[in-house]
């Protein structure tokens, strides 16, 4: 079985300001083909409409330009940066 893409939510906090972090990874041979964007759009929609999320968060390594660009295309907003060279994003 070929596993070319995984994506989903973790760290789901329920309540008035329900939120979860979205994670994703794509097999290297498929990078640059817009597969992640196509797959993440319905997952994000599911998070807001079915899970009742108010905020979706994402964390990316500083040097991962493709994932940073993907999050921008999906309208995520850059939040902050950590000492571990991670960049935090959120989507409302």
N, C-alpha and C positions, 0 to 999 in steps of 0.2 A: 504494500500500500504506500502510495506517495503522499507525503504530508507537505504541501507547498505553502499553506497559510494557516496560521492560528490567530484568533482574535477573540476577545471577550472582556468581561468586567471582573474586577476583584476589588477588595476593600470597600464593599457596599455598606454604606451607613444609611439607615432608614430613619425617617423622622421628618420634621418640618422642612429642613434643607437637605433632603435626601441627595446623596452623591455617591459616585463610584469612580474608580480609576479604570480606564480602558487600556488594554495591552494588546500588542500585535507583533507578529513576526512573519517574515516571508522568506522562503528558500532563496538563496543568493542567485540562482539561475533565473529567477523571475523578477529581479529588481528592475525598476525603471519602466514597467509596463502598465502602470496605473491600476494594478490588481488590488492593492491595499485600499485605495480610495473607493473603488467599486464595492469592495467587501465591507468596509467600515461604515459607509453611509446607512445601510439598513440596520446595522448593529447600534449605531448612535440613535437612530429613530426609535428602535425598540427600547433603548434605555430611557428615553424621555417619555414615550407613550405608554409602554407596558410596565416598566419598572417604577415609573413616577419620579425619575431623577430630576433634580433641579440643576445640578452641576455634574459635568463629566470632566474628570481630570486626566492628565497624561504626563508622563515623565520621560524625557529623552536625554541621551548623552549629548553633551555639548557639540561634539564633532559629527553628529549624525544628521547631516544636512538634508538628506532625502526625507527622513521622518519629520524633521522640523518643517520643511516645505509642505509635506502632506498635512500636518496639523494646521498650518496656515490656510491651506486650500479648503479645509473642513471648518474654517472660521474659529479655530481655537485661538485664545489670547494668551500671550506669554505672561506669566505671573512673576516668577523669580528664578534665581539660580543658586545652587548650593556649592559648598566647598568641594563636594565630591564630583564636580563638573557635570552636574545634572541640571537640566532646564525643565521647569514646571510650566504646564499650560492648563487652561480650563476653558470650558465651553458652557455657556448659559442658554 
